[in-house]
Amino acid sequence: MKLRTRTDDGEFGLLVPAATVYDMQSARTVRQLLRAAGVRATMGRTRIHRWRNIKDRFQILVFPEDAVRAYDVLSRHTS
């Protein structure tokens, strides 16, 4: 699977981030949860540069019109 990558201005085109996680398995789980609820979702990867340590950060991306519904779904499934 090819992940979307961030452009220079930090945007993913028309998509907006609904969640941010730090490992691929969590990103897949969140994406599957949203898709099961009927929310169109994909994943994007960005890199964090801290103290010479580069880490990946995964964002689950949705269309703006699905963002509120995605938030509701994720709110119900987190404690």
C-alpha positions as CSV (number, residue, x, y, z in Angstrom):
1,M,0.0,0.0,0.0
2,K,1.3,3.4,-0.9
3,L,0.8,6.1,1.8
4,R,0.0,9.6,1.0
5,T,2.8,12.0,1.8
6,R,2.7,15.5,3.0
7,T,3.4,18.3,0.6
8,D,5.8,21.2,1.5
9,D,3.0,23.3,3.1
10,G,1.9,20.4,5.4
11,E,-1.3,19.7,3.5
12,F,-2.7,16.5,2.1
13,G,-4.7,18.1,-0.6
14,L,-8.5,18.1,0.1
15,L,-8.2,15.7,3.0
16,V,-8.1,16.7,6.7
17,P,-6.5,14.8,9.6
18,A,-9.0,13.0,11.9
19,A,-6.5,11.2,14.1
20,T,-2.7,11.0,14.6
21,V,-1.0,7.8,15.8
22,Y,2.7,6.7,16.0
23,D,2.6,3.2,14.5
24,M,1.2,1.6,11.3
25,Q,-0.9,-1.0,13.1
26,S,-2.8,1.7,15.1
27,A,-3.3,3.7,11.9
28,R,-4.8,0.7,10.2
29,T,-7.1,0.0,13.1
30,V,-8.4,3.5,13.2
31,R,-8.9,3.6,9.4
32,Q,-10.8,0.3,9.6
33,L,-13.0,1.6,12.4
34,L,-13.9,4.7,10.4
35,R,-14.5,2.7,7.2
36,A,-16.8,0.3,9.1
37,A,-18.8,3.3,10.2
38,G,-19.1,4.5,6.6
39,V,-16.5,7.3,6.8
40,R,-14.1,7.5,3.8
41,A,-10.6,7.3,5.3
42,T,-7.0,6.8,4.2
43,M,-3.6,7.2,5.9
44,G,-0.8,9.7,5.4
45,R,2.7,9.7,6.9
46,T,4.7,12.6,8.1
47,R,8.1,12.7,9.8
48,I,9.0,14.2,13.1
49,H,12.6,15.5,13.5
50,R,13.5,15.8,17.2
51,W,16.9,15.8,18.6
52,R,18.4,14.1,15.5
53,N,15.9,11.4,15.9
54,I,13.5,10.9,13.0
55,K,10.2,9.3,13.8
56,D,7.2,8.6,11.6
57,R,3.8,9.9,12.5
58,F,0.7,8.5,10.8
59,Q,-2.4,10.6,10.2
60,I,-5.8,9.1,9.3
61,L,-7.3,11.5,6.7
62,V,-10.9,12.1,5.8
63,F,-12.8,14.4,3.5
64,P,-13.9,17.7,5.3
65,E,-17.6,16.8,5.0
66,D,-16.8,13.5,6.9
67,A,-14.7,15.1,9.6
68,V,-17.5,15.6,12.2
69,R,-18.8,12.1,11.8
70,A,-15.2,10.8,12.1
71,Y,-14.8,12.7,15.3
72,D,-18.0,11.2,16.7
73,V,-17.0,7.7,15.8
74,L,-13.5,8.1,17.3
75,S,-15.0,9.7,20.4
76,R,-17.3,6.7,21.0
77,H,-14.3,4.3,20.7
78,T,-11.8,6.0,23.0
79,S,-11.7,6.3,26.7
